[in-house]
Amino acid sequence: MAQTVTKDIIIGELILIDRGIIPILMQAGMHCIGCPSSQGETLEEACMVHGMDVEALLTDINSYLASK
């Protein structure tokens, strides 16, 4: 069964799940994947900072994970 991520996952942990998530984040406009904040910031917090829809991003990420 594919892993499902939630909006409270830390960005750094999210990337460790599957590095294929990085292009999804970058395409959505989250270009600071390697910044220090990514090690303590949740996906929801990062989306708020970047003015992004966390639910739409979660859908993309979880669809990607389910397709593996």
All heavy atoms as TSV, in Angstrom:
chain	resi	resn	atom	element	x	y	z
A	1	MET	N	N	0.849	-1.198	0.000
A	1	MET	CA	C	0.000	0.000	0.000
A	1	MET	C	C	0.884	1.248	0.000
A	1	MET	O	O	1.864	1.336	0.727
A	1	MET	CB	C	-0.911	-0.020	1.229
A	1	MET	CG	C	-1.867	1.125	1.289
A	1	MET	SD	S	-2.992	0.899	2.691
A	1	MET	CE	C	-3.726	2.486	2.718
A	2	ALA	N	N	0.531	2.208	-0.804
A	2	ALA	CA	C	1.299	3.447	-0.915
A	2	ALA	C	C	1.157	4.291	0.348
A	2	ALA	O	O	0.114	4.291	0.986
A	2	ALA	CB	C	0.833	4.246	-2.123
A	3	GLN	N	N	2.206	4.984	0.668
A	3	GLN	CA	C	2.186	5.893	1.802
A	3	GLN	C	C	1.383	7.132	1.432
A	3	GLN	O	O	1.421	7.588	0.288
A	3	GLN	CB	C	3.602	6.288	2.186
A	3	GLN	CG	C	3.662	7.183	3.386
A	3	GLN	CD	C	5.071	7.309	3.929
A	3	GLN	OE1	O	6.011	6.735	3.410
A	3	GLN	NE2	N	5.213	8.067	4.990
A	4	THR	N	N	0.652	7.659	2.388
A	4	THR	CA	C	-0.095	8.900	2.199
A	4	THR	C	C	0.477	9.932	3.154
A	4	THR	O	O	0.695	9.637	4.325
A	4	THR	CB	C	-1.595	8.693	2.500
A	4	THR	OG1	O	-2.098	7.674	1.642
A	4	THR	CG2	C	-2.377	9.967	2.285
A	5	VAL	N	N	0.745	11.118	2.643
A	5	VAL	CA	C	1.270	12.176	3.497
A	5	VAL	C	C	0.156	13.160	3.843
A	5	VAL	O	O	-0.834	13.267	3.132
A	5	VAL	CB	C	2.470	12.907	2.849
A	5	VAL	CG1	C	3.613	11.954	2.628
A	5	VAL	CG2	C	2.084	13.581	1.566
A	6	THR	N	N	0.366	13.870	4.947
A	6	THR	CA	C	-0.599	14.858	5.415
A	6	THR	C	C	0.080	16.217	5.512
A	6	THR	O	O	1.305	16.321	5.434
A	6	THR	CB	C	-1.165	14.476	6.798
A	6	THR	OG1	O	-0.093	14.431	7.746
A	6	THR	CG2	C	-1.863	13.121	6.755
A	7	LYS	N	N	-0.709	17.242	5.711
A	7	LYS	CA	C	-0.185	18.611	5.713
A	7	LYS	C	C	0.727	18.913	6.897
A	7	LYS	O	O	1.431	19.904	6.899
A	7	LYS	CB	C	-1.330	19.623	5.641
A	7	LYS	CG	C	-2.290	19.566	6.797
A	7	LYS	CD	C	-3.448	20.498	6.568
A	7	LYS	CE	C	-4.494	20.369	7.652
A	7	LYS	NZ	N	-5.644	21.218	7.362
A	8	ASP	N	N	0.749	18.034	7.910
A	8	ASP	CA	C	1.598	18.301	9.075
A	8	ASP	C	C	2.973	17.646	8.971
A	8	ASP	O	O	3.776	17.725	9.903
A	8	ASP	CB	C	0.901	17.884	10.362
A	8	ASP	CG	C	0.561	16.407	10.411
A	8	ASP	OD1	O	0.446	15.774	9.350
A	8	ASP	OD2	O	0.391	15.882	11.531
A	9	ILE	N	N	3.300	17.061	7.810
A	9	ILE	CA	C	4.627	16.471	7.631
A	9	ILE	C	C	5.663	17.573	7.435
A	9	ILE	O	O	5.388	18.604	6.816
A	9	ILE	CB	C	4.644	15.476	6.448
A	9	ILE	CG1	C	5.943	14.677	6.463
A	9	ILE	CG2	C	4.450	16.194	5.112
A	9	ILE	CD1	C	5.916	13.452	5.561
A	10	ILE	N	N	6.839	17.364	8.009
A	10	ILE	CA	C	7.949	18.302	7.858
A	10	ILE	C	C	8.511	18.153	6.432
A	10	ILE	O	O	8.661	17.034	5.933
A	10	ILE	CB	C	9.057	18.017	8.901
A	10	ILE	CG1	C	8.498	18.104	10.338
A	10	ILE	CG2	C	10.263	18.942	8.704
A	10	ILE	CD1	C	8.007	19.460	10.758
A	11	ILE	N	N	8.819	19.268	5.785
A	11	ILE	CA	C	9.306	19.239	4.405
A	11	ILE	C	C	10.532	18.324	4.275
A	11	ILE	O	O	10.610	17.517	3.342
A	11	ILE	CB	C	9.666	20.657	3.906
A	11	ILE	CG1	C	8.442	21.570	3.912
A	11	ILE	CG2	C	10.310	20.600	2.519
A	11	ILE	CD1	C	7.389	21.237	2.898
A	12	GLY	N	N	11.460	18.425	5.191
A	12	GLY	CA	C	12.652	17.577	5.144
A	12	GLY	C	C	12.311	16.096	5.200
A	12	GLY	O	O	12.921	15.282	4.516
A	13	GLU	N	N	11.317	15.727	6.007
A	13	GLU	CA	C	10.879	14.333	6.107
A	13	GLU	C	C	10.171	13.908	4.823
A	13	GLU	O	O	10.305	12.766	4.374
A	13	GLU	CB	C	9.947	14.150	7.298
A	13	GLU	CG	C	10.626	14.354	8.634
A	13	GLU	CD	C	9.642	14.367	9.795
A	13	GLU	OE1	O	8.431	14.155	9.594
A	13	GLU	OE2	O	10.098	14.611	10.923
A	14	LEU	N	N	9.413	14.811	4.251
A	14	LEU	CA	C	8.692	14.533	3.015
A	14	LEU	C	C	9.664	14.158	1.900
A	14	LEU	O	O	9.454	13.183	1.171
A	14	LEU	CB	C	7.860	15.756	2.616
A	14	LEU	CG	C	7.064	15.675	1.323
A	14	LEU	CD1	C	6.035	14.558	1.387
A	14	LEU	CD2	C	6.385	17.005	1.046
A	15	ILE	N	N	10.746	14.885	1.797
A	15	ILE	CA	C	11.747	14.629	0.768
A	15	ILE	C	C	12.435	13.278	0.995
A	15	ILE	O	O	12.787	12.588	0.047
A	15	ILE	CB	C	12.760	15.785	0.714
A	15	ILE	CG1	C	12.055	17.053	0.232
A	15	ILE	CG2	C	13.953	15.451	-0.166
A	15	ILE	CD1	C	12.852	18.316	0.407
A	16	LEU	N	N	12.595	12.894	2.256
A	16	LEU	CA	C	13.221	11.606	2.553
A	16	LEU	C	C	12.338	10.433	2.149
A	16	LEU	O	O	12.843	9.351	1.860
A	16	LEU	CB	C	13.567	11.515	4.046
A	16	LEU	CG	C	14.694	12.417	4.526
A	16	LEU	CD1	C	14.855	12.289	6.036
A	16	LEU	CD2	C	15.986	12.104	3.811
A	17	ILE	N	N	11.035	10.633	2.116
A	17	ILE	CA	C	10.117	9.570	1.705
A	17	ILE	C	C	10.390	9.170	0.267
A	17	ILE	O	O	10.470	7.994	-0.070
A	17	ILE	CB	C	8.650	10.011	1.872
A	17	ILE	CG1	C	8.315	10.121	3.361
A	17	ILE	CG2	C	7.692	9.055	1.165
A	17	ILE	CD1	C	6.960	10.738	3.640
A	18	ASP	N	N	10.533	10.182	-0.596
A	18	ASP	CA	C	10.774	9.917	-2.016
A	18	ASP	C	C	11.278	11.207	-2.653
A	18	ASP	O	O	10.570	12.216	-2.673
A	18	ASP	CB	C	9.470	9.469	-2.681
A	18	ASP	CG	C	9.662	8.996	-4.100
A	18	ASP	OD1	O	10.374	9.671	-4.881
A	18	ASP	OD2	O	9.088	7.956	-4.451
A	19	ARG	N	N	12.484	11.164	-3.179
A	19	ARG	CA	C	13.075	12.364	-3.787
A	19	ARG	C	C	12.325	12.801	-5.039
A	19	ARG	O	O	12.481	13.918	-5.505
A	19	ARG	CB	C	14.552	12.144	-4.071
A	19	ARG	CG	C	15.342	11.982	-2.765
A	19	ARG	CD	C	16.821	11.998	-2.949
A	19	ARG	NE	N	17.369	13.191	-3.540
A	19	ARG	CZ	C	17.612	14.338	-2.907
A	19	ARG	NH1	N	17.297	14.466	-1.635
A	19	ARG	NH2	N	18.149	15.350	-3.547
A	20	GLY	N	N	11.471	11.941	-5.568
A	20	GLY	CA	C	10.640	12.296	-6.709
A	20	GLY	C	C	9.598	13.344	-6.369
A	20	GLY	O	O	8.960	13.910	-7.263
A	21	ILE	N	N	9.427	13.624	-5.093
A	21	ILE	CA	C	8.487	14.661	-4.649
A	21	ILE	C	C	9.072	16.051	-4.897
A	21	ILE	O	O	8.333	17.022	-5.065
A	21	ILE	CB	C	8.112	14.458	-3.166
A	21	ILE	CG1	C	7.332	13.142	-3.012
A	21	ILE	CG2	C	7.303	15.634	-2.614
A	21	ILE	CD1	C	7.089	12.708	-1.587
A	22	ILE	N	N	10.383	16.148	-4.954
A	22	ILE	CA	C	11.033	17.454	-5.146
A	22	ILE	C	C	10.532	18.167	-6.400
A	22	ILE	O	O	10.157	19.347	-6.313
A	22	ILE	CB	C	12.567	17.324	-5.133
A	22	ILE	CG1	C	13.044	16.902	-3.739
A	22	ILE	CG2	C	13.237	18.620	-5.565
A	22	ILE	CD1	C	14.510	16.538	-3.660
A	23	PRO	N	N	10.484	17.508	-7.562
A	23	PRO	CA	C	9.970	18.218	-8.742
A	23	PRO	C	C	8.519	18.688	-8.596
A	23	PRO	O	O	8.140	19.726	-9.134
A	23	PRO	CB	C	10.095	17.186	-9.872
A	23	PRO	CG	C	11.110	16.218	-9.405
A	23	PRO	CD	C	10.999	16.181	-7.909
A	24	ILE	N	N	7.727	17.948	-7.844
A	24	ILE	CA	C	6.333	18.356	-7.611
A	24	ILE	C	C	6.313	19.655	-6.817
A	24	ILE	O	O	5.571	20.587	-7.149
A	24	ILE	CB	C	5.549	17.251	-6.869
A	24	ILE	CG1	C	5.487	15.979	-7.733
A	24	ILE	CG2	C	4.142	17.735	-6.487
A	24	ILE	CD1	C	4.965	14.756	-7.004
A	25	LEU	N	N	7.123	19.723	-5.777
A	25	LEU	CA	C	7.197	20.935	-4.958
A	25	LEU	C	C	7.730	22.110	-5.777
A	25	LEU	O	O	7.195	23.215	-5.706
A	25	LEU	CB	C	8.089	20.694	-3.737
A	25	LEU	CG	C	7.604	19.643	-2.736
A	25	LEU	CD1	C	8.669	19.382	-1.676
A	25	LEU	CD2	C	6.299	20.054	-2.096
A	26	MET	N	N	8.765	21.852	-6.563
A	26	MET	CA	C	9.362	22.914	-7.380
A	26	MET	C	C	8.362	23.432	-8.417
A	26	MET	O	O	8.237	24.640	-8.607
A	26	MET	CB	C	10.619	22.393	-8.079
A	26	MET	CG	C	11.729	21.952	-7.137
A	26	MET	SD	S	12.635	23.293	-6.419
A	26	MET	CE	C	13.637	23.774	-7.799
A	27	GLN	N	N	7.663	22.520	-9.071
A	27	GLN	CA	C	6.691	22.920	-10.086
A	27	GLN	C	C	5.561	23.745	-9.472
A	27	GLN	O	O	5.035	24.657	-10.112
A	27	GLN	CB	C	6.115	21.693	-10.786
A	27	GLN	CG	C	5.156	22.036	-11.908
A	27	GLN	CD	C	4.646	20.797	-12.621
A	27	GLN	OE1	O	4.660	19.696	-12.078
A	27	GLN	NE2	N	4.201	20.979	-13.839
A	28	ALA	N	N	5.236	23.455	-8.222
A	28	ALA	CA	C	4.174	24.194	-7.540
A	28	ALA	C	C	4.636	25.590	-7.110
A	28	ALA	O	O	3.820	26.421	-6.729
A	28	ALA	CB	C	3.680	23.406	-6.323
A	29	GLY	N	N	5.954	25.834	-7.138
A	29	GLY	CA	C	6.467	27.149	-6.766
A	29	GLY	C	C	7.240	27.173	-5.468
A	29	GLY	O	O	7.626	28.226	-4.983
A	30	MET	N	N	7.481	26.009	-4.874
A	30	MET	CA	C	8.240	25.925	-3.630
A	30	MET	C	C	9.688	25.620	-3.983
A	30	MET	O	O	10.101	24.471	-4.047
A	30	MET	CB	C	7.645	24.840	-2.730
A	30	MET	CG	C	8.069	24.949	-1.301
A	30	MET	SD	S	7.197	23.768	-0.244
A	30	MET	CE	C	5.518	24.372	-0.330
A	31	HIS	N	N	10.474	26.670	-4.237
A	31	HIS	CA	C	11.830	26.516	-4.733
A	31	HIS	C	C	12.899	26.486	-3.655
A	31	HIS	O	O	14.081	26.394	-3.963
A	31	HIS	CB	C	12.143	27.633	-5.738
A	31	HIS	CG	C	11.245	27.597	-6.920
A	31	HIS	ND1	N	10.469	28.666	-7.286
A	31	HIS	CD2	C	10.960	26.605	-7.802
A	31	HIS	CE1	C	9.762	28.342	-8.352
A	31	HIS	NE2	N	10.040	27.098	-8.679
A	32	CYS	N	N	12.524	26.566	-2.415
A	32	CYS	CA	C	13.524	26.613	-1.340
A	32	CYS	C	C	13.578	25.281	-0.592
A	32	CYS	O	O	13.658	25.243	0.623
A	32	CYS	CB	C	13.236	27.762	-0.396
A	32	CYS	SG	S	11.596	27.701	0.327
A	33	ILE	N	N	13.573	24.195	-1.335
A	33	ILE	CA	C	13.563	22.856	-0.754
A	33	ILE	C	C	14.753	22.627	0.173
A	33	ILE	O	O	14.631	21.983	1.193
A	33	ILE	CB	C	13.551	21.786	-1.874
A	33	ILE	CG1	C	12.361	21.986	-2.810
A	33	ILE	CG2	C	13.572	20.386	-1.313
A	33	ILE	CD1	C	11.021	22.021	-2.138
A	34	GLY	N	N	15.901	23.133	-0.167
A	34	GLY	CA	C	17.101	22.916	0.624
A	34	GLY	C	C	17.349	23.950	1.701
A	34	GLY	O	O	18.359	23.881	2.387
A	35	CYS	N	N	16.453	24.903	1.866
A	35	CYS	CA	C	16.694	25.949	2.866
A	35	CYS	C	C	16.558	25.382	4.286
A	35	CYS	O	O	15.890	24.375	4.495
A	35	CYS	CB	C	15.761	27.138	2.654
A	35	CYS	SG	S	14.077	26.903	3.217
A	36	PRO	N	N	17.199	25.990	5.263
A	36	PRO	CA	C	17.141	25.490	6.633
A	36	PRO	C	C	15.732	25.357	7.184
A	36	PRO	O	O	15.458	24.459	7.979
A	36	PRO	CB	C	17.940	26.537	7.427
A	36	PRO	CG	C	18.862	27.142	6.431
A	36	PRO	CD	C	18.100	27.141	5.129
A	37	SER	N	N	14.820	26.201	6.755
A	37	SER	CA	C	13.445	26.117	7.256
A	37	SER	C	C	12.782	24.795	6.897
A	37	SER	O	O	11.900	24.330	7.605
A	37	SER	CB	C	12.597	27.258	6.697
A	37	SER	OG	O	13.036	28.487	7.186
A	38	SER	N	N	13.217	24.175	5.812
A	38	SER	CA	C	12.588	22.931	5.373
A	38	SER	C	C	12.784	21.802	6.384
A	38	SER	O	O	12.053	20.822	6.360
A	38	SER	CB	C	13.117	22.503	4.009
A	38	SER	OG	O	14.455	22.054	4.095
A	39	GLN	N	N	13.750	21.952	7.280
A	39	GLN	CA	C	14.008	20.913	8.274
A	39	GLN	C	C	13.075	21.020	9.488
A	39	GLN	O	O	13.026	20.090	10.297
A	39	GLN	CB	C	15.469	20.968	8.727
A	39	GLN	CG	C	16.443	20.722	7.599
A	39	GLN	CD	C	16.157	19.430	6.844
A	39	GLN	OE1	O	16.038	18.369	7.441
A	39	GLN	NE2	N	16.032	19.519	5.529
A	40	GLY	N	N	12.337	22.107	9.608
A	40	GLY	CA	C	11.443	22.252	10.745
A	40	GLY	C	C	10.070	22.775	10.387
A	40	GLY	O	O	9.228	22.941	11.262
A	41	GLU	N	N	9.848	23.028	9.122
A	41	GLU	CA	C	8.592	23.622	8.658
A	41	GLU	C	C	7.691	22.536	8.069
A	41	GLU	O	O	8.140	21.712	7.286
A	41	GLU	CB	C	8.923	24.666	7.586
A	41	GLU	CG	C	7.811	25.592	7.235
A	41	GLU	CD	C	8.306	26.719	6.346
A	41	GLU	OE1	O	8.948	26.458	5.309
A	41	GLU	OE2	O	8.054	27.879	6.708
A	42	THR	N	N	6.421	22.562	8.450
A	42	THR	CA	C	5.488	21.592	7.895
A	42	THR	C	C	5.091	21.998	6.478
A	42	THR	O	O	5.279	23.150	6.079
A	42	THR	CB	C	4.209	21.486	8.738
A	42	THR	OG1	O	3.495	22.727	8.667
A	42	THR	CG2	C	4.507	21.128	10.192
A	43	LEU	N	N	4.515	21.064	5.768
A	43	LEU	CA	C	4.033	21.360	4.426
A	43	LEU	C	C	2.986	22.466	4.484
A	43	LEU	O	O	2.992	23.388	3.661
A	43	LEU	CB	C	3.452	20.094	3.782
A	43	LEU	CG	C	2.992	20.223	2.345
A	43	LEU	CD1	C	4.145	20.620	1.432
A	43	LEU	CD2	C	2.354	18.930	1.876
A	44	GLU	N	N	2.120	22.418	5.470
A	44	GLU	CA	C	1.081	23.447	5.612
A	44	GLU	C	C	1.701	24.820	5.861
A	44	GLU	O	O	1.303	25.815	5.248
A	44	GLU	CB	C	0.130	23.087	6.743
A	44	GLU	CG	C	-0.989	24.091	6.927
A	44	GLU	CD	C	-1.977	23.668	7.990
A	44	GLU	OE1	O	-1.566	23.133	9.045
A	44	GLU	OE2	O	-3.186	23.880	7.767
A	45	GLU	N	N	2.691	24.890	6.745
A	45	GLU	CA	C	3.348	26.174	7.033
A	45	GLU	C	C	4.042	26.718	5.791
A	45	GLU	O	O	3.948	27.910	5.496
A	45	GLU	CB	C	4.361	26.000	8.173
A	45	GLU	CG	C	3.721	25.718	9.506
A	45	GLU	CD	C	4.701	25.245	10.562
A	45	GLU	OE1	O	5.779	24.706	10.223
A	45	GLU	OE2	O	4.379	25.403	11.756
A	46	ALA	N	N	4.734	25.845	5.064
A	46	ALA	CA	C	5.435	26.282	3.854
A	46	ALA	C	C	4.443	26.796	2.814
A	46	ALA	O	O	4.698	27.799	2.145
A	46	ALA	CB	C	6.263	25.138	3.283
A	47	CYS	N	N	3.314	26.126	2.697
A	47	CYS	CA	C	2.288	26.569	1.747
A	47	CYS	C	C	1.729	27.931	2.142
A	47	CYS	O	O	1.490	28.776	1.276
A	47	CYS	CB	C	1.171	25.534	1.639
A	47	CYS	SG	S	1.626	24.089	0.654
A	48	MET	N	N	1.543	28.153	3.433
A	48	MET	CA	C	1.053	29.458	3.887
A	48	MET	C	C	2.050	30.553	3.535
A	48	MET	O	O	1.672	31.603	3.031
A	48	MET	CB	C	0.785	29.443	5.396
A	48	MET	CG	C	-0.471	28.716	5.773
A	48	MET	SD	S	-0.994	28.876	7.513
A	48	MET	CE	C	0.490	29.042	8.422
A	49	VAL	N	N	3.332	30.307	3.787
A	49	VAL	CA	C	4.381	31.286	3.499
A	49	VAL	C	C	4.436	31.616	2.010
A	49	VAL	O	O	4.629	32.763	1.630
A	49	VAL	CB	C	5.752	30.768	3.992
A	49	VAL	CG1	C	6.890	31.612	3.454
A	49	VAL	CG2	C	5.793	30.716	5.506
A	50	HIS	N	N	4.242	30.583	1.173
A	50	HIS	CA	C	4.351	30.755	-0.278
A	50	HIS	C	C	3.014	31.056	-0.956
A	50	HIS	O	O	2.960	31.159	-2.183
A	50	HIS	CB	C	4.980	29.511	-0.907
A	50	HIS	CG	C	6.410	29.322	-0.520
A	50	HIS	ND1	N	7.426	30.072	-1.068
A	50	HIS	CD2	C	7.002	28.494	0.368
A	50	HIS	CE1	C	8.577	29.700	-0.527
A	50	HIS	NE2	N	8.344	28.751	0.346
A	51	GLY	N	N	1.938	31.182	-0.162
A	51	GLY	CA	C	0.623	31.488	-0.723
A	51	GLY	C	C	0.080	30.375	-1.603
A	51	GLY	O	O	-0.540	30.636	-2.626
A	52	MET	N	N	0.326	29.143	-1.188
A	52	MET	CA	C	-0.088	27.986	-1.979
A	52	MET	C	C	-1.235	27.243	-1.309
A	52	MET	O	O	-1.398	27.306	-0.094
A	52	MET	CB	C	1.108	27.038	-2.155
A	52	MET	CG	C	2.282	27.687	-2.848
A	52	MET	SD	S	3.812	26.760	-2.699
A	52	MET	CE	C	3.392	25.291	-3.584
A	53	ASP	N	N	-1.988	26.502	-2.103
A	53	ASP	CA	C	-3.088	25.677	-1.611
A	53	ASP	C	C	-2.530	24.331	-1.163
A	53	ASP	O	O	-2.142	23.506	-1.997
A	53	ASP	CB	C	-4.125	25.499	-2.730
A	53	ASP	CG	C	-5.311	24.653	-2.317
A	53	ASP	OD1	O	-5.328	24.093	-1.196
A	53	ASP	OD2	O	-6.245	24.537	-3.134
A	54	VAL	N	N	-2.478	24.102	0.134
A	54	VAL	CA	C	-1.890	22.873	0.666
A	54	VAL	C	C	-2.668	21.644	0.224
A	54	VAL	O	O	-2.083	20.591	-0.052
A	54	VAL	CB	C	-1.741	22.928	2.203
A	54	VAL	CG1	C	-3.096	22.899	2.899
A	54	VAL	CG2	C	-0.854	21.797	2.704
A	55	GLU	N	N	-3.985	21.738	0.117
A	55	GLU	CA	C	-4.785	20.578	-0.273
A	55	GLU	C	C	-4.496	20.164	-1.709
A	55	GLU	O	O	-4.404	18.974	-2.017
A	55	GLU	CB	C	-6.274	20.851	-0.063
A	55	GLU	CG	C	-6.672	21.063	1.396
A	55	GLU	CD	C	-6.339	19.886	2.313
A	55	GLU	OE1	O	-6.386	18.727	1.849
A	55	GLU	OE2	O	-6.035	20.114	3.492
A	56	ALA	N	N	-4.335	21.132	-2.603
A	56	ALA	CA	C	-4.015	20.823	-3.999
A	56	ALA	C	C	-2.638	20.175	-4.095
A	56	ALA	O	O	-2.448	19.200	-4.840
A	56	ALA	CB	C	-4.075	22.084	-4.846
A	57	LEU	N	N	-1.685	20.684	-3.334
A	57	LEU	CA	C	-0.337	20.124	-3.348
A	57	LEU	C	C	-0.343	18.709	-2.771
A	57	LEU	O	O	0.307	17.810	-3.307
A	57	LEU	CB	C	0.621	21.027	-2.578
A	57	LEU	CG	C	2.103	20.691	-2.662
A	57	LEU	CD1	C	2.580	20.559	-4.110
A	57	LEU	CD2	C	2.913	21.741	-1.924
A	58	LEU	N	N	-1.091	18.493	-1.708
A	58	LEU	CA	C	-1.208	17.158	-1.127
A	58	LEU	C	C	-1.792	16.175	-2.131
A	58	LEU	O	O	-1.345	15.028	-2.215
A	58	LEU	CB	C	-2.090	17.189	0.126
A	58	LEU	CG	C	-1.407	17.540	1.427
A	58	LEU	CD1	C	-2.429	17.687	2.541
A	58	LEU	CD2	C	-0.367	16.505	1.798
A	59	THR	N	N	-2.782	16.611	-2.875
A	59	THR	CA	C	-3.380	15.752	-3.896
A	59	THR	C	C	-2.332	15.329	-4.914
A	59	THR	O	O	-2.234	14.147	-5.262
A	59	THR	CB	C	-4.551	16.474	-4.593
A	59	THR	OG1	O	-5.566	16.739	-3.618
A	59	THR	CG2	C	-5.135	15.637	-5.716
A	60	ASP	N	N	-1.526	16.274	-5.374
A	60	ASP	CA	C	-0.477	15.964	-6.343
A	60	ASP	C	C	0.557	14.996	-5.765
A	60	ASP	O	O	0.958	14.030	-6.410
A	60	ASP	CB	C	0.216	17.236	-6.815
A	60	ASP	CG	C	-0.669	18.117	-7.668
A	60	ASP	OD1	O	-1.722	17.636	-8.156
A	60	ASP	OD2	O	-0.312	19.291	-7.860
A	61	ILE	N	N	0.992	15.260	-4.543
A	61	ILE	CA	C	2.008	14.415	-3.911
A	61	ILE	C	C	1.472	13.010	-3.673
A	61	ILE	O	O	2.126	12.009	-3.997
A	61	ILE	CB	C	2.503	15.044	-2.590
A	61	ILE	CG1	C	3.289	16.317	-2.882
A	61	ILE	CG2	C	3.352	14.046	-1.793
A	61	ILE	CD1	C	3.587	17.173	-1.660
A	62	ASN	N	N	0.271	12.920	-3.116
A	62	ASN	CA	C	-0.286	11.609	-2.818
A	62	ASN	C	C	-0.641	10.832	-4.077
A	62	ASN	O	O	-0.533	9.598	-4.104
A	62	ASN	CB	C	-1.470	11.723	-1.858
A	62	ASN	CG	C	-0.995	12.014	-0.440
A	62	ASN	OD1	O	-0.017	11.447	0.022
A	62	ASN	ND2	N	-1.684	12.906	0.248
A	63	SER	N	N	-1.020	11.522	-5.136
A	63	SER	CA	C	-1.264	10.854	-6.421
A	63	SER	C	C	0.038	10.265	-6.953
A	63	SER	O	O	0.061	9.138	-7.454
A	63	SER	CB	C	-1.860	11.827	-7.444
A	63	SER	OG	O	-3.144	12.205	-7.066
A	64	TYR	N	N	1.103	11.032	-6.842
A	64	TYR	CA	C	2.417	10.547	-7.265
A	64	TYR	C	C	2.810	9.300	-6.467
A	64	TYR	O	O	3.221	8.291	-7.044
A	64	TYR	CB	C	3.465	11.651	-7.082
A	64	TYR	CG	C	4.885	11.136	-7.136
A	64	TYR	CD1	C	5.462	10.779	-8.347
A	64	TYR	CD2	C	5.631	10.969	-5.974
A	64	TYR	CE1	C	6.760	10.279	-8.407
A	64	TYR	CE2	C	6.922	10.470	-6.024
A	64	TYR	CZ	C	7.486	10.120	-7.236
A	64	TYR	OH	O	8.753	9.627	-7.271
A	65	LEU	N	N	2.685	9.365	-5.138
A	65	LEU	CA	C	3.060	8.226	-4.301
A	65	LEU	C	C	2.211	6.999	-4.596
A	65	LEU	O	O	2.712	5.876	-4.599
A	65	LEU	CB	C	2.980	8.610	-2.821
A	65	LEU	CG	C	4.013	9.628	-2.332
A	65	LEU	CD1	C	3.701	10.045	-0.908
A	65	LEU	CD2	C	5.423	9.086	-2.470
A	66	ALA	N	N	0.927	7.200	-4.861
A	66	ALA	CA	C	0.031	6.080	-5.160
A	66	ALA	C	C	0.354	5.425	-6.495
A	66	ALA	O	O	0.077	4.237	-6.692
A	66	ALA	CB	C	-1.420	6.564	-5.148
A	67	SER	N	N	0.951	6.191	-7.390
A	67	SER	CA	C	1.256	5.658	-8.724
A	67	SER	C	C	2.525	4.811	-8.757
A	67	SER	O	O	2.823	4.193	-9.765
A	67	SER	CB	C	1.406	6.809	-9.732
A	67	SER	OG	O	2.622	7.511	-9.518
A	68	LYS	N	N	3.252	4.782	-7.682
A	68	LYS	CA	C	4.528	4.042	-7.630
A	68	LYS	C	C	4.293	2.576	-7.355
A	68	LYS	O	O	3.459	2.138	-6.727
A	68	LYS	CB	C	5.421	4.642	-6.577
A	68	LYS	CG	C	5.792	6.070	-6.958
A	68	LYS	CD	C	6.954	6.542	-6.196
A	68	LYS	CE	C	8.094	5.786	-6.742
A	68	LYS	NZ	N	9.369	6.233	-6.746
